[in-house]
């Protein structure tokens, strides 16, 4: 029996050992390789080398590349709920929500990763669906939830379609990246400052 087979057999009988530092290194290395090479050209060997671990170490935690990628995509997903807007300036609350969906981890790797996933969608449509579910949907949910809270507080017009507005906010990052080749951390401020006069109840 090879060392990898032994590792898989051990994983099945003992469950996954939990070493947060090792798992974090593997997950982050997975995102790095996916963003650089795409799913079709990424191997567990590449990930192991980037993470500074062995292939059997990965097999102790994940049965295959697909399972590992699913968990790695969850690493860059934000929480599922918007910020509590009570006590915050409404415009600042919306800026904070948009910054929350594009933290440094996503700005650095997320858009490159998205490009590879879209390119691989024909061969791996399930991966695109997982990306929508684990990454895009939580990002949109933060924005939608925050905007609905602001509508309930009377700060955002009641007739504003918050789902369309969330699409515009999130899509602005991709458009800016395609136009300039980079993402400025101040992008959230520029987007909300532009949209706010159109959606605010303030005269």
Buried (B, 14 or more C-beta within 10 A) or exposed (E): EEEBEEBBEBBEEEEEEEEEEBBEBBBBBBBBBBBBEBBEEBEBEBBBBBBEBBBBBBBBBBEEBEEBBBBBBBBBBBEEEBBEBEEBEBBEBBBBBBBBBBEEBBBBBBBBBBBBBEEBBEEBEEBBEBBEBBBBEBBBBBBBBBBBBBBEBEBBEEEBEBEEBBBBBBEBBBEBBEEEEEBEEEBBBEBBEEBBEEBBBEE
